[in-house]
Amino acid sequence: CVTRWSRLGNVWEGVATTELMRRAGVQPTARFVVLHACDQGWTTNLPLEDFLAEDALIADLHDGRPLA
């Protein structure tokens, strides 16, 4: 953590990235995913392999509460 503290026991809920890609489709030559946040214009790219990791998801809940 960049702020030098940690909080254990976080529970994240959302849509598995593998399910998202299954529904959206992906070009066979794709190697990266570009992610866009809904606030402040934040973007980043991520290797497709990491985006499709078994435990990766697009979260909309944290500890049972909607993300702001």
DAKAHU-V756370 format. One record per residue. N is the residue number from 1. RES is the residue in one letter. SS is DSSP state (h for helix, s for strand, l for the rest). OMEGA is omega in whole degrees, 0 to 359 (* if undefined). D_FIRST is the distance of its C-alpha to the first C-alpha in Angstrom with 2 decimals. Layout:
<<N;RES;SS;OMEGA;D_FIRST> <N;RES;SS;OMEGA;D_FIRST>>
//
This chain:
<<1;C;l;183;0.00> <2;V;l;181;3.78> <3;T;l;176;5.50> <4;R;l;173;5.64> <5;W;l;180;6.34> <6;S;l;175;6.53> <7;R;l;181;9.57> <8;L;l;174;11.70> <9;G;l;177;14.66> <10;N;l;176;13.68> <11;V;l;180;16.73> <12;W;s;177;16.74> <13;E;s;179;20.20> <14;G;s;182;21.72> <15;V;s;177;23.66> <16;A;s;180;23.10> <17;T;h;178;22.83> <18;T;h;178;25.68> <19;E;h;178;27.87> <20;L;h;181;27.14> <21;M;h;177;28.16> <22;R;h;181;31.12> <23;R;h;184;32.44> <24;A;h;185;31.75> <25;G;l;180;32.77> <26;V;l;179;31.48> <27;Q;l;182;33.54> <28;P;l;181;34.15> <29;T;l;183;33.14> <30;A;l;177;29.73> <31;R;l;183;26.83> <32;F;s;174;24.09> <33;V;s;174;23.12> <34;V;s;180;22.49> <35;L;s;178;20.43> <36;H;s;176;21.36> <37;A;l;181;19.79> <38;C;l;182;22.35> <39;D;l;171;21.05> <40;Q;l;173;21.11> <41;G;l;182;22.05> <42;W;l;173;18.64> <43;T;s;173;19.29> <44;T;s;173;17.88> <45;N;s;185;19.59> <46;L;s;176;18.64> <47;P;s;182;20.89> <48;L;h;179;23.11> <49;E;h;178;22.52> <50;D;h;180;18.80> <51;F;h;183;19.74> <52;L;l;178;22.33> <53;A;l;184;20.33> <54;E;l;183;21.75> <55;D;l;182;18.83> <56;A;l;177;18.02> <57;L;s;170;19.08> <58;I;s;188;19.44> <59;A;s;171;18.32> <60;D;s;176;20.48> <61;L;s;173;19.85> <62;H;s;183;17.04> <63;D;l;176;18.49> <64;G;l;182;21.89> <65;R;s;180;21.58> <66;P;s;175;21.88> <67;L;l;179;19.10> <68;A;l;*;20.28>>
//
